[in-house]
Amino acid sequence: MRWWIEVAQKNLNRAKLSLSNNDFEATAFWAHQAVEFALKAKSLFIGEIPPKTHNLKRLYDIVKDVIKIDEQLLSELTPYYSVSRYPDIFMGVPSVHKKTAEKFVKFAEEVLNVVKEKIGYH
């Protein structure tokens, strides 16, 4: 579980670095990864083996009784794993605006902080 949190933090740092480099598509991808890894850590903490999925909603369904996060933002962020890895889904990687990238970084940071607090990670 500790490993998942540590990598979630690295992914959040990557999202912030991408944001500072104006690479907003990469920002969205790394924010997604930070949220995904945080949710998988929380799953392990409650004794559930997380499924091998990048679907944030599916991962959140496992832990939603013990943590609360913004489900609308979660749904908005979820597709960015697939579209950034498989550009043929939308005929190319959709451009991500700066405000959207900033919103995703803030959300990823909030999710990671909630998970850290709930599992007592320091």
MOMOUR-V528513 format. One record per residue. RES is the residue in one small letter. PHI is phi as a letter, one per 40 degrees, with the letter a starting at -180 (none if undefined). OMEGA is omega as a letter, one per 40 degrees, with the letter a starting at -180 (none if undefined). NEAR is the number of other C-alpha atoms within 12 Angstrom. Layout:
# MOMOUR-V528513
RES/PHI/OMEGA/NEAR
RES/PHI/OMEGA/NEAR
This chain:
# MOMOUR-V528513
m/none/a/26
r/d/a/21
w/c/a/17
w/c/i/28
i/c/a/36
e/c/i/22
v/c/i/25
a/d/i/35
q/c/i/34
k/c/i/24
n/c/i/31
l/c/i/38
n/c/i/25
r/c/i/29
a/c/i/36
k/c/i/33
l/c/i/22
s/c/i/25
l/c/a/30
s/c/i/17
n/c/a/15
n/f/i/21
d/b/a/23
f/c/i/32
e/c/i/38
a/c/i/38
t/d/a/41
a/c/i/49
f/c/a/40
w/c/i/40
a/c/i/50
h/d/a/47
q/c/i/44
a/c/i/44
v/c/a/51
e/d/a/44
f/c/i/41
a/c/i/47
l/c/i/50
k/c/i/42
a/c/i/39
k/c/i/42
s/d/i/31
l/c/a/24
f/c/a/27
i/c/i/21
g/g/i/13
e/b/i/18
i/c/a/18
p/c/i/28
p/c/i/21
k/c/a/12
t/a/i/19
h/b/a/29
n/c/a/28
l/c/i/40
k/c/i/28
r/c/i/22
l/c/i/32
y/c/i/37
d/d/a/24
i/c/a/26
v/b/a/30
k/c/i/23
d/c/a/13
v/b/i/19
i/b/i/28
k/b/i/22
i/b/a/28
d/c/a/23
e/c/i/20
q/c/i/15
l/c/i/28
l/d/i/37
s/c/i/24
e/c/a/22
l/c/a/39
t/d/a/32
p/c/a/29
y/c/i/38
y/c/a/31
s/c/a/25
v/c/i/25
s/c/a/29
r/c/a/21
y/b/a/16
p/c/i/17
d/c/i/12
i/c/a/15
f/b/a/15
m/f/a/11
g/h/i/14
v/c/i/22
p/c/i/23
s/c/i/23
v/b/i/24
h/c/a/18
k/d/a/22
k/c/i/17
t/c/i/26
a/c/i/35
e/c/i/30
k/c/a/27
f/c/i/41
v/c/i/40
k/c/i/29
f/c/a/36
a/c/i/43
e/c/i/34
e/c/a/28
v/c/a/41
l/c/i/42
n/c/i/28
v/c/a/27
v/c/i/41
k/d/a/29
e/c/a/17
k/c/i/22
i/b/i/23
g/g/a/16
y/c/i/21
h/b/none/12
